[in-house]
Amino acid sequence: MKNNLHVYFRGIMGLFFIMLAQMKSEARFSVYAQEDSSLFKQFKGSILDSKTRNELIFASITVSGTTISTISNSEGKFSIKVPPEKQHLSLIISFLGYKNKVVPLHELKPEKNMVFLEPSNTILEEVVVKSTDAKSIFLGVLNNRFKNYGDDPIQMTGFYRETIKKRRTYVSLSESIISIQKQPFTGGFQDQVNLLKGRKNADYAKLDTVNFKLQGGPFSALYIDLIKYPSFIFSEDAFELYDFSLEDNTQLNDNQVLVLAFKQKPTQETPLYYGKMFIDAKSLAVISATYSLNVADKIKSGLMFTRKKPSGVDVYPTEVRYQINYRQQNGKWIFAYSRGDLTFKLNWAKRIFNTIYSTTIEMAVTDWKQQESKEKQNAQKLTTNVIMSDKVLSLADPDFWGEYNIIEPEKSIESAIRKIQRKALNELSNN
């Protein structure tokens, strides 16, 4: 009987499987009809700091007067597709600590655009907040959720990507266009997700004796939304578990933003989270948050993730980090982007070297509407235990996404995709 190693992510991240069994690299291919590029025009470029020329990562990019949007990647790169009837409009780029930038689309080239944002250094009227008021600000965030984020169901189109690496080598890459029915806060209903189209490559041969799969897919990215799902982080005993404090303020397009930091109390032994929430000073809406799991105690943090494992191997996380961004439109803030980065170490009793795995999930909302709409006939409903790499086929078509907006791939991911496409074309030509 083969040994199985199950690594379980409670709450946000869902379930990983690591199976001690060699598997062949998957090589299934499917050909979709190529989308008519005349239905849209694509613009690519980088978002940069105007003074330092540093890349601004996860900047929000929206076509003015519409719900068409995307986000810059972890290298500051972006791409956005705009239909013909919207190409007379402008891009609005926003980033925490900077002034909004408005760029008419007719001024942009198809590629290699460089958009510079100015730091927001306007002297604002100081909001006097005592350190003892940090708790009341956190309560205000929760109490103002309905006013700041609305309580109506929203139909979203999103792009979802998940990757798994063994050290620096990609062993699994999955990308999908999904439809999300974002449910209201009241009623306790869970968000619903449908798969519209997707592609993947999983080269399990590179894993040697380990098969590593992520269960949860887009739901894991949705659960990072601490406004919709605050109990996953704070629970009802937030003030008994965490210390809250206020740090130096920042700005978003010259509007004051409070920085509310939190960390687990020294008396708490269970690994909890630490991070920062960036809160609009006037409305108390969370516009962004970053937080990480305290993994200092390897044994306890490892137990949080491991449900079953064979003897002779210890599994523990070395980094668990999350990012959530919201975008304001029509006076309300909506879920815009989430990302999770996790790294694990496997220590084998009878091996000199350990094994390191890292996985990233990210989701960007690229369009949305208030009213519900019927799903496309080829859409399939996903469940919370879905394994996305089992739901989509490997593809060689470089124009696969058509008119859908995506997160521009990082250089390393783009290189992996090109290798997949070359391998696919070679196999197809040899058949």
C-alpha positions in Angstrom: 0.0 0.0 0.0 1.4 3.4 -0.9 1.8 6.0 1.8 -0.2 9.2 1.4 0.7 12.6 2.8 -2.2 14.9 3.2 -1.5 18.6 4.0 -4.7 20.4 5.2 -5.2 24.1 5.1 -7.9 25.2 7.5 -10.2 28.1 6.8 -8.7 30.1 4.0 -6.6 27.9 1.9 -8.5 24.6 1.6 -6.8 21.3 1.1 -3.5 20.2 -0.4 -2.6 16.6 -1.2 0.9 15.2 -1.4 0.9 11.6 -2.5 4.0 9.5 -2.5 3.7 8.0 -5.9 5.3 8.7 -9.2 3.0 10.0 -11.9 3.6 10.8 -15.6 3.4 14.3 -16.9 0.0 15.2 -18.2 -0.2 15.9 -21.9 -3.9 16.4 -22.8 -4.6 19.2 -25.3 -7.7 20.8 -26.6 -8.2 23.4 -29.3 -10.6 26.3 -28.8 -11.8 28.4 -31.7 -9.7 31.6 -31.8 -11.5 34.7 -30.7 -11.9 37.6 -33.3 -9.4 40.2 -32.1 -11.5 42.9 -33.8 -13.8 42.6 -30.9 -11.3 44.4 -28.7 -8.1 46.3 -28.5 -5.4 45.3 -26.1 -3.0 47.7 -24.2 0.1 46.5 -22.3 2.6 48.3 -20.2 4.0 49.0 -16.7 2.9 51.1 -13.7 5.8 52.9 -12.2 6.7 55.4 -9.5 7.4 58.8 -11.2 10.4 59.6 -9.0 12.1 56.2 -8.2 10.9 54.4 -11.4 10.1 51.4 -9.2 7.3 49.1 -10.3 4.0 49.5 -8.5 2.6 46.1 -7.9 -1.2 45.3 -7.7 -2.2 48.7 -8.9 -5.9 49.0 -9.8 -6.6 49.7 -13.5 -10.2 50.6 -14.6 -11.7 51.9 -17.9 -13.5 55.1 -16.9 -17.2 55.0 -16.7 -17.3 51.2 -17.0 -16.7 48.1 -14.8 -13.9 46.8 -17.0 -10.8 46.4 -14.9 -7.6 44.6 -14.1 -4.6 44.8 -11.9 -0.8 45.1 -12.4 1.1 42.0 -11.6 3.9 41.4 -9.0 6.3 43.0 -11.5 4.2 46.1 -12.2 3.1 44.8 -15.6 -0.5 45.0 -16.9 -2.6 44.2 -19.9 -6.2 45.3 -20.5 -8.6 44.6 -23.4 -11.2 47.2 -24.4 -14.1 46.8 -26.8 -14.4 49.2 -29.7 -17.3 51.2 -28.2 -15.2 52.0 -25.1 -12.0 52.9 -26.8 -12.7 56.7 -26.6 -12.5 56.5 -22.8 -9.6 56.6 -20.4 -7.8 54.4 -18.0 -7.9 55.3 -14.3 -4.9 53.9 -12.4 -4.9 54.0 -8.6 -2.4 52.8 -6.0 -2.2 53.3 -2.2 0.0 56.3 -1.4 -0.3 57.8 -4.9 -2.6 60.2 -6.8 -4.9 58.6 -9.3 -3.7 58.8 -12.9 -6.1 59.3 -15.8 -4.7 58.3 -19.2 -6.8 58.6 -22.4 -6.8 55.3 -24.3 -6.0 57.0 -27.6 -2.7 58.1 -26.1 -1.6 54.5 -25.4 0.3 52.2 -27.7 -0.6 48.5 -28.0 2.6 47.5 -26.0 5.4 48.9 -23.8 3.4 51.8 -22.3 5.0 53.3 -19.2 2.5 54.9 -16.8 4.0 57.0 -14.0 2.1 57.7 -10.8 2.9 60.7 -8.5 3.2 60.1 -4.8 0.4 61.7 -2.9 2.0 64.2 -0.6 -0.8 66.7 -0.1 -0.9 68.1 3.5 -4.2 66.9 4.8 -6.1 68.0 7.9 -4.9 65.6 10.5 -7.4 63.1 11.9 -6.7 63.0 15.6 -6.9 59.4 16.7 -5.6 58.2 20.0 -3.9 54.8 20.2 -6.6 53.7 22.6 -9.1 54.2 19.7 -7.7 51.4 17.6 -10.3 49.0 18.9 -13.2 51.4 18.0 -11.8 51.8 14.5 -11.8 48.0 14.0 -15.4 47.8 15.3 -16.3 50.7 13.0 -14.9 48.7 10.0 -17.2 45.8 10.9 -20.3 48.0 11.7 -20.0 50.0 8.5 -19.7 47.0 6.1 -23.2 47.3 4.7 -22.8 51.1 4.1 -19.4 50.8 2.5 -19.7 47.6 0.5 -23.4 47.3 -0.1 -25.6 44.3 0.6 -26.7 43.3 -2.9 -25.5 40.2 -4.9 -22.9 41.1 -7.5 -22.2 39.1 -10.7 -18.5 39.2 -11.3 -16.2 37.9 -14.0 -12.8 37.0 -12.7 -9.4 35.6 -13.7 -7.9 33.0 -11.4 -4.4 31.6 -11.4 -2.7 29.0 -9.2 0.9 27.8 -9.4 2.9 25.2 -7.5 6.7 25.2 -7.6 9.3 22.7 -6.3 12.1 25.0 -5.3 12.3 27.3 -8.5 10.7 24.9 -10.9 7.0 25.1 -11.9 5.4 21.7 -11.6 1.8 22.9 -11.9 0.1 25.9 -13.5 -3.6 26.4 -13.8 -5.5 29.5 -15.1 -9.2 30.0 -15.5 -11.9 32.6 -16.4 -14.7 32.2 -13.8 -18.1 33.7 -13.0 -18.6 34.7 -9.4 -22.0 35.3 -7.7 -20.8 37.4 -4.8 -23.4 36.9 -2.1 -24.6 39.6 0.4 -23.2 39.8 3.9 -26.6 39.0 5.4 -28.1 35.6 5.2 -24.8 33.8 5.6 -24.9 32.6 1.9 -21.6 31.4 0.4 -20.2 32.9 -2.8 -20.9 30.8 -5.9 -18.4 30.1 -8.7 -18.8 28.8 -12.2 -15.9 27.9 -14.6 -16.2 29.5 -18.0 -12.9 28.4 -19.5 -9.4 27.4 -18.4 -6.1 25.8 -19.1 -3.4 24.0 -17.2 -0.1 22.1 -17.3 0.9 19.7 -14.5 4.3 18.0 -14.9 4.2 15.5 -12.0 7.3 13.8 -13.3 9.3 16.7 -12.0 8.0 16.0 -8.5 10.0 12.8 -8.3 8.1 10.8 -5.7 5.6 13.5 -4.7 2.3 14.7 -6.2 1.2 18.0 -4.8 -2.3 19.3 -5.5 -4.3 22.2 -4.3 -8.0 21.8 -3.4 -10.3 24.7 -3.1 -9.3 26.7 -6.2 -11.1 30.0 -6.5 -12.9 29.6 -3.2 -9.5 29.8 -1.4 -9.0 33.2 -3.1 -12.5 34.3 -2.2 -12.0 33.4 1.5 -9.1 35.9 1.7 -11.8 38.6 1.6 -11.8 39.6 5.3 -14.8 41.9 4.8 -17.0 39.0 3.6 -15.4 36.4 5.8 -13.9 38.2 8.9 -14.3 35.2 11.1 -11.7 33.3 9.2 -9.1 35.7 10.7 -10.5 37.4 13.8 -13.4 35.3 15.1 -15.8 36.8 17.6 -13.0 37.0 20.2 -10.8 39.4 18.2 -9.9 41.6 21.2 -9.0 38.7 23.4 -6.7 37.3 20.7 -5.2 40.3 19.0 -3.5 43.6 19.9 -4.5 46.5 17.6 -2.5 49.6 17.0 -2.4 52.6 14.7 0.6 53.4 12.5 1.5 56.4 10.4 -1.3 57.4 8.0 -1.0 57.2 4.2 -3.1 58.5 1.3 -5.0 57.3 -1.7 -5.6 60.0 -4.3 -5.1 62.6 -1.5 -7.7 61.0 0.7 -6.4 60.1 4.2 -5.9 56.4 4.9 -5.5 55.0 8.4 -3.1 52.1 8.9 -4.4 49.6 11.5 -1.9 47.0 12.5 -2.8 43.8 14.4 -0.9 40.9 15.9 -1.6 38.1 18.3 -1.3 38.7 22.0 1.9 37.3 23.6 -0.3 35.2 25.8 -1.8 33.4 22.8 0.0 30.2 22.0 -2.0 29.1 18.9 -0.5 30.5 15.7 -2.6 33.4 14.6 -2.2 36.2 12.0 -0.4 39.6 12.0 -0.7 42.3 9.4 -2.1 45.7 8.4 -5.5 47.0 7.3 -5.6 50.2 5.2 -8.8 52.1 6.1 -10.4 55.1 4.6 -10.4 57.7 7.4 -13.8 59.1 6.6 -15.9 56.0 5.8 -13.9 53.4 7.8 -13.9 51.2 4.7 -11.0 48.7 4.4 -9.5 49.4 0.9 -6.6 47.0 1.2 -5.0 44.5 3.7 -1.9 42.4 4.0 -1.6 39.7 6.6 0.5 36.6 7.4 0.3 33.6 9.7 2.7 33.4 12.6 4.8 30.3 11.8 7.4 30.7 14.5 6.2 27.5 16.2 7.0 24.9 13.5 5.2 22.1 15.3 1.9 24.0 15.9 1.8 25.7 12.6 2.6 22.4 10.9 -0.3 20.7 12.7 -2.6 23.4 11.3 -1.9 22.2 7.8 -1.2 18.5 8.2 -4.0 16.0 8.6 -2.2 12.8 7.7 1.4 12.0 6.8 3.7 8.9 6.6 6.3 8.4 9.3 9.7 9.8 8.7 8.8 13.2 7.3 8.0 16.5 9.0 5.9 19.1 7.1 5.6 22.8 8.2 5.0 26.2 6.5 7.9 28.7 6.4 5.7 31.5 5.0 1.9 32.0 4.7 1.1 35.5 3.3 -2.1 37.1 2.0 -3.2 40.2 0.1 -6.7 41.6 -0.5 -7.6 44.8 -2.4 -10.9 46.5 -2.9 -12.0 48.9 -5.7 -14.4 51.8 -5.3 -17.2 52.3 -7.9 -20.5 54.1 -7.7 -19.8 55.0 -4.0 -19.3 51.4 -2.9 -16.2 49.2 -2.4 -16.1 45.8 -4.1 -13.7 42.8 -4.0 -11.0 43.5 -6.7 -8.0 41.3 -6.1 -6.7 38.6 -3.7 -3.5 36.7 -3.5 -2.0 34.0 -1.3 1.7 32.9 -1.2 2.6 29.9 0.8 5.9 28.0 1.2 6.4 24.6 2.9 9.4 22.6 3.9 9.4 18.8 4.0 12.1 17.3 6.2 12.8 13.6 5.5 14.4 11.6 8.3 16.5 9.5 6.0 17.5 12.2 3.5 20.3 14.8 3.7 18.4 17.5 1.9 14.9 18.8 2.5 12.3 19.6 -0.1 10.7 23.0 -0.5 7.4 23.7 -2.2 5.7 27.0 -2.8 2.3 27.8 -4.1 0.6 31.0 -5.2 -3.1 31.7 -5.8 -4.4 35.0 -7.1 -7.8 36.3 -8.4 -8.6 39.5 -10.1 -12.2 40.8 -10.8 -12.2 42.0 -14.4 -15.9 43.0 -14.8 -19.0 43.0 -12.8 -22.7 43.9 -12.7 -25.3 44.3 -10.0 -28.0 42.1 -11.5 -27.8 38.4 -11.8 -27.5 36.9 -15.3 -27.7 33.4 -16.8 -24.4 31.6 -17.1 -23.1 30.5 -20.4 -24.2 27.1 -21.4 -20.6 25.7 -21.2 -20.1 27.0 -17.7 -19.8 24.4 -14.9 -20.5 25.0 -11.3 -17.5 24.5 -8.9 -17.6 23.3 -5.4 -15.4 24.2 -2.4 -13.4 21.0 -2.7 -12.6 21.4 -6.4 -9.1 20.7 -7.7 -8.8 23.2 -10.6 -5.9 21.3 -12.3 -8.3 18.4 -12.7 -11.1 20.6 -14.2 -9.3 22.2 -17.2 -7.2 20.8 -20.1 -3.8 21.6 -21.3 -3.8 24.1 -24.2 -1.3 25.3 -26.8 -3.4 28.2 -28.2 -1.5 31.5 -27.5 -4.8 33.4 -28.1 -6.8 31.3 -25.8 -8.2 34.0 -23.6 -9.8 36.0 -26.5 -11.6 39.1 -25.2 -11.3 38.2 -21.5 -9.0 40.3 -19.3 -6.3 38.5 -17.3 -3.5 39.2 -14.9 -0.4 39.7 -17.0 1.9 36.8 -16.2 5.1 37.3 -14.4 8.3 36.6 -16.4 8.8 33.2 -14.9 5.2 32.2 -15.5 5.3 33.6 -19.0 8.4 31.5 -19.7 6.7 28.4 -18.3 3.7 29.0 -20.5 5.9 29.4 -23.6 7.5 26.1 -22.8 4.1 24.5 -22.5 3.0 25.9 -25.9 6.2 24.7 -27.6 5.9 21.3 -26.1 2.3 21.1 -27.1 2.9 22.2 -30.7 5.8 19.7 -31.0 3.6 16.9 -29.8 0.8 17.8 -32.1 3.1 18.1 -35.1 4.5 14.6 -34.4 1.1 13.0 -34.3 
